[in-house]
C-alpha cells in the first residue's frame, strides 16, 4: 500500500505549481503523484501560456488595456496560489473541466 500524502504537503505542492508558471507547472504535472497536483500543474501551464498571449493581444488595443490585463492577471495569479495553498481548487473559466479530466490520467509508466 503506497503512503498517503498529507493534505498540507499536497496543498503546498499544488500552490508551488503556480510559483513560476508555466515552468513550475510542468514540474508539478510530471512529478505530481495525485490528480490534484497534476491539475494545478496543468492549470499553471495554461495560465502561464494564456496570460502573456492576452497581454500581447491587449497591446494592440491600447496601453490602458494592457495595464488592466496585467493587473487582472496578477490578481488571478495570487488568487490561484492562495486558493491552492489553502486546499481550494479554483478553476480557470472554460478550461477547468478539461484540465480536471486530463489530470485524472496518471503519467505514463505509473499504474
C-alpha positions in Angstrom: 0.0 0.0 0.0 1.6 3.3 -1.1 2.0 6.0 1.6 -0.7 8.7 1.6 0.2 12.2 1.0 -0.5 14.5 3.9 -3.1 17.2 3.0 -0.7 20.1 3.9 2.0 18.6 1.7 -0.5 18.2 -1.2 -1.6 21.8 -0.8 2.0 23.1 -0.8 2.8 21.1 -4.0 -0.4 22.5 -5.6 0.5 26.1 -4.6 4.1 25.7 -5.8 2.8 24.8 -9.2 1.9 28.5 -9.7 5.2 29.9 -8.5 6.7 30.5 -11.9 4.1 29.5 -14.5 4.4 27.5 -16.8 7.8 26.1 -15.7 6.8 25.1 -12.1 3.5 23.9 -13.6 5.4 21.4 -15.7 7.3 20.1 -12.7 4.1 19.6 -10.8 2.5 18.0 -13.8 5.2 15.4 -14.3 6.3 14.9 -10.7 2.8 15.1 -9.0 1.6 11.9 -7.6 -2.0 13.0 -7.1 -4.6 14.1 -9.6 -4.9 17.4 -7.7 -1.2 18.2 -8.0 -1.4 17.3 -11.7 -4.5 19.5 -12.2 -2.8 22.5 -10.6 0.3 21.8 -12.8 -1.8 21.8 -15.9 -3.7 24.9 -14.9 -0.4 26.7 -14.2 0.9 25.8 -17.7 -2.4 27.0 -19.2 -2.3 30.2 -17.2 1.4 30.7 -18.0 0.7 30.4 -21.7 -2.6 32.4 -21.8 -1.6 35.4 -19.7 1.3 36.6 -22.0 -0.9 35.9 -25.0 -3.7 38.1 -23.6 -1.1 40.8 -22.7 0.2 40.7 -26.2 -3.3 40.9 -27.7 -4.2 43.8 -25.5 -1.0 45.7 -26.6 -2.7 46.1 -30.0 -5.8 47.7 -28.4 -4.2 50.3 -26.1 -1.7 50.7 -23.3 -4.5 51.0 -20.8 -6.0 47.7 -21.9 -2.5 46.1 -21.4 -2.3 47.6 -17.9 -5.7 46.3 -16.9 -4.9 42.8 -18.3 -1.6 42.9 -16.3 -3.3 43.8 -13.1 -6.1 41.3 -13.5 -3.5 38.6 -14.3 -1.6 39.4 -11.1 -4.8 39.3 -9.1 -5.7 35.9 -10.6 -2.2 34.6 -10.1 -2.3 35.5 -6.4 -5.8 34.0 -6.0 -4.7 30.7 -7.6 -1.6 30.5 -5.3 -3.6 31.3 -2.2 -6.5 29.1 -3.0 -4.3 26.1 -3.8 -2.3 26.7 -0.6 -5.4 26.6 1.5 -6.7 23.4 -0.2 -9.3 25.1 -2.5 -9.4 24.2 -6.2 -10.2 27.3 -8.3 -10.7 26.5 -12.0 -9.9 28.7 -14.9 -13.1 29.6 -16.8 -13.8 27.4 -19.9 -10.7 25.2 -19.3 -11.2 23.9 -15.8 -13.3 20.9 -16.5 -11.0 19.8 -19.3 -7.9 20.2 -17.1 -9.6 18.1 -14.3 -10.3 15.3 -16.8 -6.8 15.4 -18.2 -5.2 15.4 -14.7 -7.1 12.2 -13.8 -5.0 10.2 -16.2 -1.7 9.2 -14.4 1.6 9.9 -16.3 2.8 7.0 -18.4 4.7 4.4 -16.6 2.5 4.6 -13.4 -0.3 2.2 -12.6 
